[in-house]
Amino acid sequence: MSSKSGFDSFPNELYLCIFDYLNPVDIIYSFSNLNKRINILLKNYPRFTCKHVDLTKLHPNVFKYYCLEKGINNDIYSIKLNDYQFKYLSFSSNNKLIKLNLLLENDYYIHSNEQFIFEYLQILTVQNHALTWQKPFIICQYLKQVQIHLKSHWDLVELLNGLPIVEKVDATIDYDVTSCRENGLLKKNSYSNNLIDFSYMIDSKNGLVYFVTDYSIIESLIQQFSNLLKLRLYIIGCINTKIDGYRLENNLFKYLPKLDKFDLFIQSYGGYEIKSMEKFRSFKWNFGSYTNQLTDMHFLFTLPFKFQRLDQCINEYFIYGIKTTFQIESIIEKSNNICENEKEFGMIYVKHVDLSCSITENLLNFMRKSFPSLESIRFSSSTAEYLFSKSLFCQSRYLINSIRTVIFDNSCQNQTGFIRLLPNLNKLIINQRLLNRLLEETNNDYIYKLSELHVYTFQRNYLHNIIDAFPNIYHLVLKTVLTNDEGPIRSYIDNRCHHKHRPVSVCDVLDELLKSKLVRLKKIEIGCYFERDEVNIEGILSRLISKYIPRYNQYHINAEDFKSTRCGSIQILFF
């Protein structure tokens, strides 16, 4: 007697074995609502992990389907989203979310009707850009851990006032710390007595921060965290700020009796060079100081160096110019190989450096030997263009294999040839003028492998040069503004762009890109665009892309709301 078997007749044990091999989203997307039996099985599956999900890499169509599962959303305990997804994923006011990880590509603004999502959070991580809110921000009475990027010191102060039981705060201030708010100094603050782990870092994502950081207000904030066990400070952009052993003891350590782990990097401008390290020898942490005589910058930091970036202090004299609380001379005498110092200096952690110095043979040798984990370099030229020997850029013995990303500030002129020493470079961030110079001076053999290119002050008439020079581009960003912080402003009256940088037509640019030889292109971002019919821009672009369906079977368009005061960006993903 023969019998037929099908998927619906499988035993429950076989379904459970299949679930064990799938991630939570695949389970929901593939099995939810197939039939009543499967739904009951999913509901009672003891190892079902949909309460902890990462949606950041989901195909948009799958994400939209997932968003329809309202009941499941409210049962999620932990979720990771990008900013586009966060806008569309729906939670009810009785959600159970306790851990939220936001991967932001742009600044995100939280409206009052979204604040309930944060009410029961215990862990909040905001990566990349800044999170802003309608104030007063909801008091997150259960939040214990927060990692966040903010625009100013006073945003951090307000946030800390709303976290009554927080234990760990990792705050990055993105560039602008100049908010002059006298009210902030006078306002009575109430901080958590449970705070034991605090990190305060200033990010110079757009280059060097000049004369904008008031270290004293950071100092006065930390003095109120008497139960701290761990403290990390990465402070740049101070002016005439002298940090000696006496100030550390009386303005910081005296208020932190329980402090066990301490990492510091502070940069100051002005004539306050530390002449002796004697006052630092009484502390249980090793310290180093360095003065860059050319730029009049002074640096104080703990050793081993535990941070992943170094701003503006690297030149060929760096290692040998450091004054420390231990005997560096004896280490150098043992060996001329700088790698012997890695344990003492800890440069093995550094992944990014900012350079504003002459490129010399000694500097190249130093970077190759002392930064084995170095992944990115930013070139800035703030005061003058530094001399270098062009022959250095043509010698294979100076190759730096670890670097994947290079960023050129707008003021750079002479350093573009450096990419000849980077055989594994795959990401370049540069403005249009420098890119033109790079293409004129550098053989295409050095750049044809690049997979990601960000062009600022982009000009439409140079698009064909980009297409010809970078045939293997995977991710292309074209923006007419100088930096991401410079938002093109749209008039409230006529919705037209009134910005000093002339917008480009996203339709014209996209059409030329799609019919080009860039067959590997998967992500396009065009910034500062203006079309006559922006209300229907997604439909217009969809019809344009449909002409190239044989190459791009699936795509997703994310257009900035035309009602926004920014006429900002169009993002297109191809699958």
C-alpha positions in Angstrom: 0.0 0.0 0.0 1.6 3.3 -1.0 1.2 6.5 0.9 2.0 10.1 -0.1 4.0 12.4 2.2 4.4 16.1 2.0 5.8 19.0 4.0 2.6 19.4 6.0 2.9 15.8 7.2 6.4 16.1 8.7 6.7 15.3 12.4 7.1 18.3 14.8 10.7 17.1 15.6 11.7 17.6 12.0 10.4 21.1 12.0 12.3 21.9 15.2 15.5 20.5 13.7 15.0 22.8 10.7 14.4 25.8 13.0 17.7 25.1 14.7 19.6 25.9 11.5 17.9 29.2 10.7 18.2 32.7 12.1 15.1 34.2 13.8 14.1 36.4 10.8 14.3 33.4 8.4 12.0 31.4 10.7 9.4 34.2 10.8 9.6 35.0 7.1 9.5 31.3 5.9 7.2 29.6 8.4 4.9 32.2 10.0 1.2 31.8 9.0 1.7 28.7 6.8 -1.0 27.0 8.8 -2.4 26.8 12.2 -0.2 23.9 13.2 3.0 25.7 12.4 1.9 28.8 14.2 1.2 26.8 17.4 4.6 25.2 17.0 6.4 28.5 16.6 4.6 29.9 19.6 5.7 27.0 21.8 9.1 26.4 20.4 11.3 26.6 23.5 14.4 27.7 21.6 12.7 30.2 19.4 15.0 33.3 19.4 12.9 35.9 17.7 13.2 38.0 20.8 16.8 38.9 19.8 17.0 39.9 16.2 19.4 41.8 13.8 17.5 43.3 10.9 20.1 45.6 9.5 21.1 43.5 6.6 17.5 42.4 5.6 16.3 42.8 2.1 13.7 45.7 2.3 10.9 43.4 1.0 11.6 41.0 3.8 11.8 43.8 6.3 8.3 45.1 5.2 6.9 41.6 5.7 8.5 41.4 9.1 6.9 44.7 10.1 3.5 43.2 9.4 4.0 40.8 12.3 2.8 43.3 14.9 2.3 40.8 17.6 5.9 39.4 17.2 7.3 43.0 17.4 5.9 43.6 20.8 7.5 40.4 22.1 11.0 41.4 21.0 13.5 41.9 23.8 16.6 42.8 21.8 16.7 44.3 18.3 19.3 45.9 15.9 18.1 48.4 13.3 19.3 51.0 10.9 17.7 54.5 10.9 15.5 53.8 7.9 14.1 50.6 9.5 13.6 52.3 12.9 11.1 54.7 11.2 8.9 51.9 9.9 9.1 49.2 12.5 6.0 49.5 14.7 5.9 48.9 18.5 3.0 49.3 20.8 3.2 51.1 24.1 3.3 47.8 25.9 6.4 46.6 24.1 9.0 44.5 26.0 12.1 46.0 24.3 15.1 46.1 26.8 18.0 46.3 24.3 18.1 48.5 21.2 21.0 48.9 18.8 20.6 51.6 16.2 23.0 51.8 13.3 22.5 55.3 12.0 23.6 56.5 8.6 22.2 60.0 9.3 21.2 62.0 12.3 18.0 60.7 13.7 15.3 62.8 15.4 13.0 61.1 17.9 9.5 62.5 18.0 7.3 62.4 21.1 5.1 59.5 19.8 8.2 57.3 19.5 9.6 58.0 23.0 7.7 55.2 24.6 10.0 52.7 22.8 12.7 53.8 25.2 10.7 53.5 28.4 11.8 50.0 29.5 15.2 49.9 27.8 18.1 48.6 29.8 20.8 48.8 27.1 20.9 51.4 24.3 23.6 51.5 21.6 23.6 54.3 19.0 26.3 53.8 16.4 27.8 56.4 14.0 25.8 59.5 14.1 23.9 61.6 16.6 20.5 60.9 18.2 18.3 63.9 19.0 15.0 64.2 20.6 12.1 66.5 21.5 13.0 67.8 25.0 12.5 67.0 27.7 13.7 63.5 26.9 11.7 60.7 28.5 13.3 59.5 31.7 14.7 56.0 31.0 14.3 54.8 34.5 15.5 51.3 33.7 18.4 52.1 31.4 21.7 50.7 32.7 24.0 50.9 29.7 24.1 53.5 26.9 26.5 54.0 24.0 25.6 57.1 22.0 26.8 59.9 19.7 25.7 63.4 20.6 26.2 66.9 19.2 27.4 68.7 22.4 28.5 68.4 25.9 25.2 69.8 27.2 23.2 67.1 25.3 25.2 64.6 27.4 24.4 66.5 30.6 20.7 66.4 29.9 20.8 62.7 29.0 22.6 61.8 32.2 20.0 63.7 34.2 17.4 61.3 32.7 19.2 58.1 33.7 18.6 57.5 37.4 20.2 54.0 37.6 22.6 54.0 34.7 25.9 52.0 35.3 27.8 52.4 32.0 27.9 55.4 29.7 30.0 55.5 26.5 29.5 59.0 25.0 31.0 60.3 21.8 30.7 64.0 21.1 30.6 64.5 17.3 32.8 67.5 16.6 30.7 70.4 17.9 31.4 71.0 21.5 31.0 74.8 21.4 27.5 75.1 22.5 27.6 78.2 24.8 24.7 77.5 27.1 25.2 79.4 30.3 22.0 77.8 31.7 23.8 74.4 31.6 26.4 75.6 34.1 23.8 76.9 36.5 21.3 74.1 36.2 21.1 71.7 39.2 22.1 68.3 38.0 21.3 64.9 39.5 23.3 61.9 38.3 23.1 58.2 38.9 25.1 57.0 41.9 25.4 53.6 40.1 27.6 55.0 37.3 30.8 52.9 37.5 32.0 52.9 33.8 32.2 56.3 31.9 33.8 57.1 28.5 33.9 60.6 27.1 35.4 60.8 23.6 35.5 63.7 21.1 35.4 62.6 17.5 37.0 64.6 14.8 35.2 63.0 11.9 35.7 66.1 9.7 39.3 66.7 10.6 41.1 68.6 13.4 39.0 70.3 16.1 40.3 73.8 16.7 40.0 75.7 19.9 36.5 74.5 20.8 36.9 72.2 23.8 36.5 73.5 27.4 38.2 70.8 29.4 37.1 72.3 32.7 33.4 71.6 32.1 34.3 68.0 31.3 36.4 67.9 34.5 33.6 69.3 36.6 31.1 66.7 35.2 33.4 63.8 36.1 34.0 65.0 39.6 30.4 64.2 40.4 30.8 60.4 39.6 32.4 59.4 42.9 31.7 55.6 42.3 33.6 55.3 39.0 35.7 52.2 38.6 36.6 52.8 34.9 37.2 56.1 33.1 38.2 56.7 29.5 38.8 60.3 28.2 39.8 61.2 24.6 39.8 65.0 24.6 41.0 67.0 21.6 40.7 70.7 20.6 41.7 72.3 23.9 43.5 75.7 24.0 46.1 76.7 26.6 45.0 73.7 28.8 47.8 72.5 31.1 47.2 69.1 32.5 50.0 68.3 34.9 50.3 65.8 37.8 49.0 68.3 40.3 45.8 69.0 38.3 45.1 65.3 37.7 45.4 64.6 41.5 43.4 67.6 42.8 40.8 68.1 40.1 40.2 64.4 39.1 41.6 61.6 41.1 40.7 63.2 44.5 37.0 62.9 43.5 37.3 59.3 42.3 38.5 57.2 45.2 37.4 53.9 43.6 39.0 54.5 40.2 40.8 51.3 39.0 41.1 51.6 35.2 42.0 54.9 33.6 42.8 55.7 29.9 43.6 59.3 28.8 44.5 61.1 25.7 44.3 64.9 25.7 45.5 67.4 23.1 46.1 71.1 23.7 47.3 74.1 21.7 49.5 76.7 23.3 52.7 77.0 25.2 52.3 74.4 28.0 54.9 71.8 27.2 55.4 69.3 30.1 59.1 69.6 31.0 59.3 66.7 33.4 57.2 63.5 34.2 58.3 63.4 37.8 54.9 64.5 39.1 53.2 61.6 37.3 55.3 58.9 38.8 53.2 58.7 42.0 50.2 57.4 40.1 49.5 53.7 39.4 49.2 54.4 35.7 52.0 55.1 33.3 51.9 58.4 31.4 53.6 59.8 28.3 53.7 63.3 27.0 54.7 64.7 23.6 55.1 68.1 22.0 54.8 68.6 18.2 57.1 71.7 17.8 55.9 72.4 14.3 52.2 72.7 15.2 52.6 73.8 18.9 50.4 70.9 20.0 50.9 69.2 23.3 49.7 65.7 24.2 49.3 63.8 27.4 48.3 60.1 27.4 48.3 57.0 29.4 50.5 54.0 28.4 50.0 51.4 27.0 47.9 53.4 24.6 44.4 51.8 24.5 42.6 54.0 22.1 42.0 53.1 18.4 42.9 56.5 17.0 45.6 59.1 17.2 45.0 62.7 16.2 47.7 65.1 14.9 50.7 63.9 16.9 52.3 61.5 14.5 55.5 62.4 12.8 58.9 60.8 12.4 60.0 62.0 15.8 57.0 60.8 17.7 58.3 57.7 19.5 61.7 59.2 20.3 60.2 62.4 21.5 57.8 60.9 24.1 58.6 61.7 27.7 57.3 58.8 29.9 57.2 57.7 33.5 59.3 54.7 32.7 62.7 54.6 31.1 62.2 54.6 27.3 65.9 55.2 26.7 66.7 51.7 28.0 64.2 50.1 25.7 65.5 51.9 22.6 69.1 51.0 23.5 68.1 47.3 23.5 67.0 47.3 19.9 66.5 49.8 17.1 63.4 47.9 16.1 60.4 50.0 17.2 58.3 46.9 17.4 60.1 46.1 20.6 58.2 49.1 22.2 54.8 47.8 21.3 54.1 46.3 24.7 55.1 49.5 26.5 53.4 51.9 24.1 50.4 49.8 23.0 50.3 51.2 19.5 49.0 47.8 18.3 45.5 49.0 19.2 45.6 52.1 16.9 43.4 51.7 13.8 43.2 55.3 12.6 45.7 58.2 12.5 45.4 61.8 11.4 48.5 63.1 9.6 49.5 66.7 9.2 53.2 66.5 8.7 55.9 65.9 6.1 56.1 62.4 4.6 59.6 61.1 5.1 61.4 57.8 4.9 61.6 57.6 8.7 57.9 58.3 9.1 57.0 55.5 6.6 59.2 53.0 8.4 57.8 54.1 11.7 54.2 53.6 10.6 54.8 50.2 9.0 56.5 48.9 12.2 54.5 50.5 15.0 50.9 50.3 13.7 50.3 46.7 12.6 46.5 47.2 13.0 46.3 50.5 11.2 43.3 50.6 8.9 42.7 54.2 7.9 44.5 57.5 7.5 43.2 61.0 7.3 45.4 63.6 5.6 44.9 67.2 6.8 47.0 70.2 6.0 46.0 73.0 8.3 48.8 75.5 8.2 51.0 74.8 5.2 51.8 72.2 2.6 54.6 70.0 3.7 57.4 69.0 1.5 58.2 65.4 0.6 60.2 63.4 -1.9 58.0 62.1 -4.7 60.4 59.2 -5.1 59.2 57.8 -1.7 55.8 57.1 -3.3 57.3 54.9 -5.9 59.4 52.5 -3.8 57.8 49.1 -2.9 59.8 48.8 0.4 57.5 51.4 2.0 54.3 49.6 1.2 51.7 49.6 4.1 49.5 46.6 3.6 47.1 47.0 6.5 45.5 50.3 5.3 42.0 50.0 3.8 40.7 53.6 4.0 42.2 57.0 3.1 40.5 60.4 3.8 41.8 63.6 2.2 40.7 66.9 3.8 39.8 69.8 1.5 43.1 71.6 2.2 45.4 68.8 1.1 47.5 69.3 -2.0 50.6 67.2 -2.1 49.8 63.9 -0.4 47.5 62.2 -3.0 50.4 60.2 -4.3 50.6 58.3 -1.0 48.0 55.9 -2.2 50.7 54.2 -4.3 52.0 52.7 -1.1 48.6 51.1 -0.2 48.2 47.9 -2.2 45.0 46.9 -0.3 43.2 50.2 -0.3 39.5 49.8 -0.9 37.9 53.0 0.3 38.7 56.6 -0.7 37.1 59.8 0.7 38.1 62.9 -1.3 36.8 66.1 -2.7 36.3 66.6 -6.5 39.3 69.0 -6.9 41.7 66.6 -5.3 40.2 63.6 -7.1 40.9 65.4 -10.4 44.5 65.9 -9.5 44.8 62.3 -8.3 43.5 61.0 -11.6 46.0 63.2 -13.5 49.0 62.3 -11.5 48.4 58.6 -10.5 48.3 55.6 -12.8 44.9 53.8 -12.7 46.7 50.7 -11.6 46.7 52.1 -8.0 43.0 52.8 -7.8 41.1 50.5 -10.1 40.6 48.0 -7.3 38.8 50.5 -5.1 35.3 49.2 -4.0 34.0 52.3 -2.2 34.4 56.0 -3.2 33.0 59.1 -1.5 33.3 62.3 -3.5 32.5 65.7 -1.9 32.0 69.0 -3.8 30.9 66.7 -6.6 30.5 68.3 -10.1 28.3 66.7 -12.7 30.7 67.3 -15.6 33.4 65.1 -14.0 31.1 62.0 -13.6 32.5 60.3 -16.7 36.1 60.5 -15.3 34.9 58.7 -12.1 33.2 56.0 -14.2 36.3 55.4 -16.3 38.8 55.4 -13.4 36.9 53.2 -10.9 35.4 50.2 -12.8 35.1 48.0 -9.7 33.2 50.4 -7.5 30.7 48.7 -5.2 29.5 51.7 -3.2 29.5 55.2 -4.7 28.7 58.5 -2.8 28.4 61.7 -4.7 27.7 64.9 -2.7 27.9 68.5 -3.7 28.5 69.7 -0.1 31.8 69.9 1.7 31.0 67.5 4.5 28.0 65.5 5.9 27.6 68.2 8.5 26.9 70.9 5.9 23.2 70.4 5.2 21.9 72.1 2.1 18.9 74.3 3.2 15.6 74.3 1.4 13.4 77.4 1.5 10.2 77.0 3.5 8.3 79.2 1.0 8.9 77.6 -2.4 10.6 74.3 -1.5 13.5 75.3 -3.7 17.1 74.7 -2.8 18.9 77.9 -1.8 22.4 76.7 -1.0 25.8 77.9 -2.1 26.5 74.5 -3.7 24.5 74.1 -6.9 22.4 70.9 -6.7 22.7 68.1 -9.3 19.9 66.2 -11.0 19.7 62.8 -9.4 17.9 61.5 -12.6 20.7 62.6 -14.9 23.4 61.2 -12.6 21.7 57.9 -12.1 21.0 57.4 -15.8 24.6 57.8 -16.6 25.7 55.5 -13.9 23.2 52.7 -14.8 24.2 52.7 -18.5 27.9 52.7 -17.6 30.4 49.8 -17.2 30.1 49.9 -13.4 28.6 46.4 -13.3 29.5 45.8 -9.7 27.7 48.9 -8.3 25.4 47.9 -5.5 24.8 51.1 -3.5 24.5 54.7 -4.8 24.0 57.8 -2.7 23.5 61.2 -4.4 23.5 64.2 -2.1 22.1 67.7 -2.6 19.8 67.0 -5.5 16.8 68.9 -6.8 14.1 67.7 -9.1 11.0 69.5 -10.3 8.7 66.8 -9.0 10.3 65.7 -5.8 6.9 64.5 -4.4 7.0 61.6 -6.9 10.8 61.2 -7.0 10.8 57.5 -6.0 8.4 56.7 -8.9 10.5 58.7 -11.3 13.6 56.8 -10.3 11.8 53.5 -10.4 10.8 54.1 -14.0 14.3 55.1 -14.9 15.8 52.0 -13.3 13.2 49.7 -15.0 15.1 50.3 -18.2 18.0 48.4 -16.8 16.1 45.5 -15.2 18.2 42.8 -17.0 21.1 44.0 -14.9 19.3 44.9 -11.7 16.5 42.5 -10.9 15.7 44.1 -7.5 16.4 47.5 -6.0 15.3 49.7 -3.1 15.1 53.5 -3.0 15.3 55.6 0.1 14.6 59.2 -0.6 14.7 62.0 2.0 11.3 63.4 2.7 10.6 66.3 0.3 9.1 68.2 3.2 12.4 68.2 5.0 14.3 71.5 5.3 17.3 69.6 3.8 17.3 68.8 0.1 19.7 66.0 1.0 20.2 62.5 -0.3 18.8 59.7 -2.4 20.0 56.2 -1.5 19.6 53.3 -3.9 20.4 49.7 -3.2 20.6 47.0 -5.8 20.3 43.3 -5.1 
